[in-house]
Amino acid sequence: MDTNFDKLLDFPCQQTFKIMGVAHERLPDDVVSCLQVHAPGDYTPKVKPSSKGNYHSISLSVTVVSKEHMETLYVELAKLELVRVVL
């Protein structure tokens, strides 16, 4: 991944990640478990269902310490089975 995060942000910083995935009760736990591996912390996901209820949007604020750390979080969250998009 070749991003410009290091030119746009001063690390360490708080970054809000928005994860969209299949509406399944396991989705928030999977996301938090992934974050605990790569950025341990106390997370309270905000879950919002889509209008038809097929998808959920999860928002979380994460402390990122470098460009590489942020890129890793995007990649690892996107690998989760129920996740469709990471913003």
C-alpha positions as a Python dict, from the first residue, in 0.01 Angstrom:
ca = {
    (1, 'M'): (0, 0, 0),
    (2, 'D'): (148, 335, -102),
    (3, 'T'): (-44, 611, 75),
    (4, 'N'): (31, 971, 170),
    (5, 'F'): (-86, 935, 530),
    (6, 'D'): (254, 1051, 658),
    (7, 'K'): (220, 1377, 462),
    (8, 'L'): (-139, 1440, 573),
    (9, 'L'): (-131, 1345, 942),
    (10, 'D'): (90, 1405, 1244),
    (11, 'F'): (143, 1074, 1423),
    (12, 'P'): (40, 954, 1676),
    (13, 'C'): (-319, 1064, 1620),
    (14, 'Q'): (-679, 955, 1658),
    (15, 'Q'): (-833, 823, 1337),
    (16, 'T'): (-1197, 725, 1293),
    (17, 'F'): (-1242, 408, 1094),
    (18, 'K'): (-1575, 332, 933),
    (19, 'I'): (-1628, -34, 853),
    (20, 'M'): (-1923, -153, 647),
    (21, 'G'): (-2016, -517, 649),
    (22, 'V'): (-2285, -782, 646),
    (23, 'A'): (-2551, -734, 914),
    (24, 'H'): (-2442, -1014, 1146),
    (25, 'E'): (-2421, -1016, 1525),
    (26, 'R'): (-2054, -1123, 1502),
    (27, 'L'): (-1940, -821, 1293),
    (28, 'P'): (-1868, -576, 1580),
    (29, 'D'): (-1684, -843, 1780),
    (30, 'D'): (-1474, -944, 1479),
    (31, 'V'): (-1376, -581, 1415),
    (32, 'V'): (-1285, -514, 1779),
    (33, 'S'): (-1089, -843, 1800),
    (34, 'C'): (-887, -744, 1493),
    (35, 'L'): (-815, -401, 1641),
    (36, 'Q'): (-706, -556, 1973),
    (37, 'V'): (-435, -748, 1785),
    (38, 'H'): (-299, -446, 1594),
    (39, 'A'): (-396, -150, 1816),
    (40, 'P'): (-491, -265, 2167),
    (41, 'G'): (-735, -38, 2343),
    (42, 'D'): (-1080, 8, 2489),
    (43, 'Y'): (-1323, 25, 2197),
    (44, 'T'): (-1693, 98, 2191),
    (45, 'P'): (-1816, 49, 1834),
    (46, 'K'): (-2105, 261, 1710),
    (47, 'V'): (-2322, 36, 1495),
    (48, 'K'): (-2574, 176, 1248),
    (49, 'P'): (-2791, -53, 1031),
    (50, 'S'): (-2856, 20, 664),
    (51, 'S'): (-3205, 123, 554),
    (52, 'K'): (-3291, -231, 441),
    (53, 'G'): (-3106, -392, 732),
    (54, 'N'): (-2873, -601, 516),
    (55, 'Y'): (-2556, -417, 620),
    (56, 'H'): (-2415, -248, 928),
    (57, 'S'): (-2182, 48, 949),
    (58, 'I'): (-1938, 47, 1242),
    (59, 'S'): (-1747, 358, 1349),
    (60, 'L'): (-1448, 344, 1585),
    (61, 'S'): (-1179, 588, 1689),
    (62, 'V'): (-831, 433, 1695),
    (63, 'T'): (-493, 572, 1798),
    (64, 'V'): (-254, 519, 1508),
    (65, 'V'): (120, 568, 1553),
    (66, 'S'): (256, 568, 1198),
    (67, 'K'): (175, 547, 829),
    (68, 'E'): (257, 176, 832),
    (69, 'H'): (34, 117, 1134),
    (70, 'M'): (-262, 285, 961),
    (71, 'E'): (-205, 89, 641),
    (72, 'T'): (-190, -236, 840),
    (73, 'L'): (-521, -157, 1007),
    (74, 'Y'): (-692, -94, 673),
    (75, 'V'): (-556, -419, 526),
    (76, 'E'): (-632, -638, 828),
    (77, 'L'): (-985, -501, 876),
    (78, 'A'): (-1059, -553, 507),
    (79, 'K'): (-956, -920, 538),
    (80, 'L'): (-1239, -997, 782),
    (81, 'E'): (-1500, -1231, 636),
    (82, 'L'): (-1805, -1012, 708),
    (83, 'V'): (-1641, -679, 611),
    (84, 'R'): (-1715, -529, 270),
    (85, 'V'): (-1558, -180, 288),
    (86, 'V'): (-1316, 2, 521),
    (87, 'L'): (-1306, 382, 510),
}
